[in-house]
Amino acid sequence: MALVWHGGRAVLMAGLMAGMAAQAARSEPVPPPGGTGAPMSLAALNQLEAGLWQLDVKGRSPRQICVADPISLVQVEHEQLGCSRFVIANDPKSSTVHYSCQGAGWGRTTVRVETPRTAVIQTQGISRNAPFDYTVEARRIGPCGAQSAARQR
């Protein structure tokens, strides 16, 4: 059982801490903040193809990103490097990761792989001091071109 200060008040974290401890036994190693260490390997994301992906969120304009490493799909809200990550679930068709980006916020993302070229991403957390919670329909639409190489993730 742990008592954590959040928003000026104490929050009891017993259930969360117990769940995280149980998951840690089957979690993959996670590189430390700053991007050093071994790369993260997630069973579900390893099935996804690199290339140009379109991300569709209801009520927003679609955006396209060049995905060199599918692990970048875990942080669709926080695009910066150097965030720490903790694997919550690492299953063949679905991976869940909690990440924290110093000074920028945090998120909890589940990526459910439907095919090597399609995935559903559910993400929630805090970004720019505001909450976010949305679902992304992600699909690979081709190889990365020269114009998208500058935005490669």
C-alpha positions as CSV (number, residue, x, y, z in Angstrom):
1,M,0.0,0.0,0.0
2,A,1.3,3.4,-0.9
3,L,0.2,6.9,-0.2
4,V,1.0,9.4,-3.1
5,W,0.5,13.1,-3.2
6,H,-1.5,14.2,-6.2
7,G,-2.9,17.6,-6.8
8,G,-2.3,18.6,-3.2
9,R,-4.0,15.6,-1.7
10,A,-3.0,12.1,-0.7
11,V,-4.2,9.3,-2.9
12,L,-4.1,5.7,-1.8
13,M,-2.4,3.6,-4.5
14,A,-2.7,0.0,-3.0
15,G,-4.5,-1.5,-6.0
16,L,-2.4,0.2,-8.6
17,M,0.9,-0.7,-6.9
18,A,-0.2,-4.4,-6.4
19,G,-1.2,-4.6,-10.1
20,M,2.1,-3.1,-11.3
21,A,4.1,-5.4,-9.1
22,A,2.3,-8.4,-10.5
23,Q,2.8,-7.2,-14.1
24,A,6.5,-6.5,-13.5
25,A,7.2,-10.2,-13.3
26,R,6.2,-10.6,-17.0
27,S,7.2,-7.2,-18.3
28,E,10.0,-6.6,-20.8
29,P,13.0,-4.5,-19.8
30,V,12.5,-0.8,-20.4
31,P,15.3,1.6,-21.3
32,P,16.0,4.3,-18.7
33,P,15.0,7.9,-19.4
34,G,17.1,9.6,-22.0
35,G,16.8,6.8,-24.5
36,T,19.9,4.9,-23.5
37,G,19.9,1.1,-23.0
38,A,18.4,-1.7,-25.0
39,P,15.5,-1.0,-27.2
40,M,12.0,-2.0,-26.0
41,S,10.5,-5.1,-27.5
42,L,6.8,-5.6,-27.5
43,A,5.3,-8.7,-29.1
44,A,2.3,-7.0,-30.7
45,L,4.2,-4.0,-32.0
46,N,6.9,-6.3,-33.5
47,Q,4.2,-7.5,-36.0
48,L,3.6,-4.0,-37.4
49,E,5.4,-2.9,-40.6
50,A,7.5,0.2,-40.7
51,G,6.5,2.9,-43.2
52,L,4.1,5.8,-43.7
53,W,1.1,5.5,-41.3
54,Q,-2.1,7.5,-41.3
55,L,-3.6,8.2,-37.8
56,D,-7.3,8.9,-37.7
57,V,-9.0,10.3,-34.6
58,K,-12.7,11.0,-34.7
59,G,-13.3,14.8,-34.9
60,R,-9.7,15.6,-36.0
61,S,-8.0,15.9,-39.4
62,P,-6.0,12.7,-40.2
63,R,-2.2,13.0,-39.9
64,Q,0.5,11.0,-41.5
65,I,3.8,10.0,-39.8
66,C,6.8,8.0,-41.0
67,V,7.2,5.1,-38.5
68,A,10.7,3.6,-38.5
69,D,10.1,1.7,-35.2
70,P,6.5,0.8,-34.4
71,I,7.2,1.4,-30.7
72,S,6.7,5.1,-31.5
73,L,3.0,4.4,-31.8
74,V,2.9,4.1,-28.0
75,Q,3.5,7.9,-27.7
76,V,1.2,9.4,-30.3
77,E,0.4,12.3,-27.9
78,H,4.0,12.9,-26.7
79,E,6.4,12.8,-29.7
80,Q,9.5,13.8,-27.8
81,L,12.4,11.4,-27.1
82,G,13.7,10.6,-23.6
83,C,10.5,9.5,-22.0
84,S,10.6,6.6,-19.5
85,R,8.4,3.6,-20.2
86,F,6.9,0.8,-18.1
87,V,5.3,-2.2,-19.9
88,I,2.0,-3.1,-18.3
89,A,1.0,-5.9,-20.8
90,N,2.9,-7.6,-23.5
91,D,0.6,-10.0,-25.4
92,P,0.7,-11.3,-28.9
93,K,-2.0,-9.0,-30.2
94,S,-2.0,-6.2,-27.7
95,S,0.6,-4.2,-25.8
96,T,0.0,-1.6,-23.0
97,V,2.7,0.8,-21.9
98,H,2.7,3.6,-19.3
99,Y,5.2,6.4,-20.2
100,S,6.3,9.6,-18.5
101,C,7.9,12.6,-20.2
102,Q,9.7,14.9,-17.8
103,G,8.0,18.3,-17.9
104,A,5.6,17.3,-20.6
105,G,3.2,14.9,-19.0
106,W,2.5,11.1,-19.2
107,G,0.3,8.6,-20.9
108,R,-1.0,5.1,-20.8
109,T,-1.5,3.6,-24.3
110,T,-2.8,0.2,-25.5
111,V,-2.0,-0.8,-29.1
112,R,-4.2,-3.6,-30.4
113,V,-2.8,-5.1,-33.6
114,E,-5.4,-6.2,-36.2
115,T,-3.0,-6.9,-39.1
116,P,0.6,-6.0,-39.8
117,R,-0.8,-2.8,-41.5
118,T,-3.6,-1.8,-39.1
119,A,-3.9,-1.1,-35.4
120,V,-6.2,0.5,-32.9
121,I,-4.5,2.8,-30.4
122,Q,-6.3,3.8,-27.2
123,T,-4.3,6.5,-25.3
124,Q,-5.0,8.7,-22.3
125,G,-3.0,10.8,-19.9
126,I,-1.9,14.4,-19.3
127,S,-0.3,16.6,-22.0
128,R,0.4,20.3,-21.7
129,N,-1.3,20.3,-18.3
130,A,-4.6,19.0,-19.7
131,P,-6.1,15.5,-19.8
132,F,-6.5,13.6,-23.1
133,D,-8.3,10.4,-23.9
134,Y,-8.9,9.2,-27.4
135,T,-8.8,6.3,-29.8
136,V,-6.7,6.3,-33.0
137,E,-7.4,4.1,-36.1
138,A,-3.9,3.6,-37.5
139,R,-3.1,2.1,-40.9
140,R,0.0,1.8,-43.0
141,I,-0.5,3.5,-46.3
142,G,2.9,3.0,-48.0
143,P,6.6,3.5,-47.7
144,C,8.0,6.7,-46.3
145,G,8.8,9.2,-49.0
146,A,11.5,11.9,-49.0
147,Q,9.0,14.5,-47.7
148,S,8.1,12.4,-44.7
149,A,11.6,11.3,-43.9
150,A,12.1,14.6,-42.0
151,R,9.2,13.7,-39.7
152,Q,10.4,10.1,-39.2
153,R,9.7,8.7,-35.8
